[in-house]
Amino acid sequence: MPDTYIGLMSGTSLDGIDAVVARFGEGDAAMLVHSHYQPFQPQLRDALLALNEPGHDELHRAALCANQLAHAYAAAIRTLLAQAGLDARDITAIGCHGQTVRHRPDAGYTTQLINGALLAERTGITTICDFRSRDIAAGGQGAPLVPAFHWHAFSSTTEHRAVVNIGGIANITDLPPGSVAAGFDCGPGNALMDEWITANLDRAYDDNGAWAATGVVIPKLLNALLAHEFFARRPPKSTGRDLFNLAWVRRALSGDEAAADVQATLLALTADGIAHGVESYCPGAQSVFVCGGGAHNDALMARLSFLMPNLRVATTSTIGVGADWVEALAFAWLARQITLRLPGNVPGVTGAQGPRLLGAIYPA
C-alpha cells in the first residue's frame, strides 16, 4: 500500500477546509505533496456556528450538518486529488478531524461533527475520524492533539522551540531538545476577533489585524478578560467556544467602548495569553514558531514579538512547513499512526492515563 495520506482540518474559526496530501518517507518524515483550501458555504458555516449553543432540535440539525460536511470534504478531496494528479487508489487513508461544535472534557465528551461512513462512501478511501474520544475515555482532555505531530515535524536537537497554533483557539507545544513534547490550549486565538468584526463590520475576519491596529487596547477590559480562571489553570487544559465566545466578551463591556478599541483588546488578549503560556510553561525556549490563520495577522505577530523580545518569533514556514497546512498534516499523520497501530496522543499533554490508539476507522 502507498504510504500516502490525506489530512483534513476545519477548525474553530469555521472559515473552511484545509486539505493536504502527505507522503511519509525515510525516517517517517512527512512531505507535503499538495494542498487545497475550500471555504465553507455561508449557510453551512452559520448552521455550524449555531450548533455551538443550545438550541431547538439539535440532534437533527447536527446530523444534517455532519452529512453536509461529508459532502464538502469529499468535494475538497476530489479537487485536491485532481490538482495533485492522483487517484483514490493512491491514498492509504483519510484523516479527518471533523468540526468541533462542543468540547466538554469536564463532562466526559467532545463532539466533532462528521459522517465518516458517508465520507468513505463518497471518496472510496478508508476514512479515519473521531480522534479525540479515546483520549477522553482514558481520562484526558482529548486536546490538543497536534503536539505529537509538532514533535515529529519540528523538534530540534540543538534549539529549544515552542510551536504556537493560532486557529480559533490557540495552543502551545513546548519542544525542549531531547525531551518529550509538552503542550496545552492557552486561550482564544482568532475566534473572538472574528466574531467581533463580523458583528460590527460584517467581515469574516480582520485582515492582517488592520482594524485592530486602528484601535487602542483598553487596559480595564483586557484585565477583566484575563481574569478568567482558565488563564491561571495549570495544564493539562483545553478549551473552545464553550468558554470563549462573544456573549462572554459582551458581559465584560460597559457599552461605551469604541468597537475598534475592543478589537485591539481582543487581539491583545490572544497575544497576552500566548506570551503568558510560553513564559510560564516553556522555560528556556529560544524560538516561537507560529502556524494557523493567526500567522497571517501582522498586528498579532508584532504584539507577540513585543511581548517576547528575547525570543525569535517567526512562522513555521521558516522551518519547512507552511503555516496554513500544519494542522491538516497533523491529521494525516494521526491517520497513519492508527493505521500502523501506533499511539497518537501525548499523555503528558492531554492528561490521559497512557498512550492510546486514536480514531474510528471506516474502511473503503
PALOFI-242561 format. One record per residue (C-alpha): x, y, z. Coordinates in steps of 0.02 Angstrom, whole numbers, plus 32768, in hexadecimal, padded with zeros to 4 digits. Example, Ala and Ser with C-alpha at 12.3 -4.5 7.8 and 13.67 -1.06 7.14 Angstrom:
2
82677F1F818682AC7FCB8165
//
This chain:
364
800080008000803E80B17FDC807781118076801181A880407F8581F580A57F098283809B7EF382F681307E58836281477E4383ED81C57DB6846881E27DD684C582827D7E853183027D8C85C882917D0A8577821F7D5685C381837D658526811A7DC2848580F57E7E846E80ED7EA983D2808A7F558388806C7FA682F1801D803782B7808980B78233805C812081E180E281CF81AD80B48276818281018278819F81BC81BB81B581B981D38267817A813182B6813F813C8308809480B2837E805B808683447FAB7FF583B97F877F7C842A7FE47ED184767FC47E6284EF80237DA684ED800D7D3C857180677C9B854080BB7BF88574806C7BAD85FE80D97B12859681017B7B850581417BEA857881A67B5385CA81F77B058521821E7BA684E2826E7BBC858182D37B0A857483137B2D84C383527BAF850983C97B1D854584347A8784E4847879F284EE84037958849B83BB796383ED836C7A2083E4837E7A30832A835879DB833B82AF7A3A83DA82837AE0838C82B67ABF82F0824E7A96835981B57B3483C181CE7B9D832381DE7B5A82E881367B77839280E67C298391812A7C4982E580E07C12832480357C7D83C280477D15835D807D7CFB82E57FEB7CF483777F727D9583BE7FBA7DE883147FA67DB283047EF17DFF83AD7ECA7E9C83857F2F7EB982E07ED57E98832B7E2A7F1383B87E497F95833E7E8B7F7E82C67DF97F5082397E6F7EC581B87E7C7E6781757F137ECA80D37F007F6A81347F257F2E81637FD37F3D80F1806A7EBE814E80D57E6E81F480FE7E89824281A87DF482B581C87DE8831D82657D31834C824B7CE383ED828A7CE4840D83457C3E845183847C508424843C7CEA83FF84A47CBF83C785557D47835585997D0B838886467C69832D861C7CC2829C85C67CA282C585107CD5832884787C73833783D67CC18345832A7C3B833982A47C6082C9820E7C0A823481BF7CA381C881A67C43813D81517BFD81B680D17CA8820280B07CF2815580927C60812D801E7C7181CE7FBB7D2E81C27FA57D5081087F9F7DDD8125801C7DED80DF80CC7DB9816B81417DF7818581F37DA2820382657D6C821C831B7E20822F83567DF8827E83FE7D7B820A84527DF4817F84827E6881F884DA7DD4823D853D7D9C818D85667E4A817285AF7E35820986217E83828A85AE7E4A833085677E4582EE84B57EA6838A84837F1983CC844B7F4B833983DB7FC68396836A805B839883E4808582E383B58095831782FF80EF83B9832D817383518384817F82E082EB818D8371827081E1840082CD824C83C1835E830483EE8359839B83A183AC83ED844C83C1836284CB83DA82D984D8845D823D850083F881888527841C8103851283968067857C83A47FCE854F833E7F5785E383317EB285A782EB7E0C85D3833C7E5F859A83DE7F1A85AA83FE7F88851C843C803F850E846880B8847D8453815B847F84B481EA8424845C8286842084C9831783C584748320830D84A1827D830E850281C782DD84EB8151836284AA80E283C18522804C842984F17FA48477851B7F1E84ED84DF7F49859B851A7EA885F984F37E4E864D84627EA4865D83BB7E4586AD832B7D94867E835D7D69871683C77DB88790834C7D59873E82BD7CB4874583197CCA87FA834C7CF5883A829D7C6687D582547BED882282D17C2B88D382B27C6A88DB81FE7C1C883F81B17CC887FC81827CFE8748819D7DA7877781E77E1B880A82097E94880381777F46881981BB7EFB885F825A7EE1890381FD7E438933825B7E8F890683037F24897482D77EB18A0C82CC7E7989F483807ECE89FE84297ED1897884AF7E588998853F7EBC896285DA7E24894D864B7DCD88DD85CD7E6A887985A97E87885A86637DD18826867A7DDE87A785ED7E86876586297E39874A86D57DDD86B186907E15861C86F87E4A85BC865B7EE6862886477F2385FE86F77EF9854586E97F8D84D286D87F9A845686487F5883DC86127ED1844F85D27E6C846B85357DDF84DF85057D6B8519847A7CD7858884537C7F853C84EA7CE985B285567D25863984E07C988685847A7C4F872F84527BCC872484DC7C5B871485597CB087AF85117C0F881485137BF787F285CC7C9C884C85ED7C6F88E785867C2A898985CE7BDC89BA85287C448A5885127CD98A0584BC7D058A2D84087CF38990839F7DA4899D83597DE989AB840A7D90890B843B7DDE88B683A37E8A88F383D77E6988B084867E32880684457ED287FC83DE7F348827847C7ED587A084DB7F0D871C845D7FC28759845C7FCD876C85187F8586BF85368008867584C1809986D8850B806486A985BD805A85F3858B810685F3853B8153864F85CE810185DF8650811185328601819D853B857F8231857285EA82CF858485848277859084DC82DF85E78457826585F383C681A885F983B0816585BB830A80B185E982E08038858B826F7F7F8598824A7F1E862E820B7F67869E829180108692823D7FCA870781B67F93878C823380238809822E7FE2886B82C27FD687CD832B8084879382F880C988408323807C883B83D180C1878C83EE816F87CA83C0815888608434812187F284C681AF877484AB824387E3847C82C7876184A9827D86DA843A827D86C7837F81C986CF834281AB868C82938134861A82358149855F821A816585878162821685B681938237850581D281EB84A48143812D849A815480B7852281168058857281A47FB0854C81527FC9849181448012845681EA7F6E841A82377F3283C0819B7FDC836A81927FC8833B82497F2782DC82247F76828381917FFF824F820C7F7E8219828E7F2681AF820B7FCB815C81E47FEB813D829D7F4E80D582B67F67807E820F8010804582527FC0802082FD802780A683517FE8812083D77FBC81D183A47FAD822D8449802D827284C37FEA82448571804C82D185C37FF3834D85517F40830F855D7F4482C086097F10821485C87F40817B862D7FB9814385A67FDC813984EB7F44810C84847F1880E083D17EAC816F83957E23816C83137D8F810C82CF7DAE80B482297D3180A8819A7D7E803481187D68805C8061
//
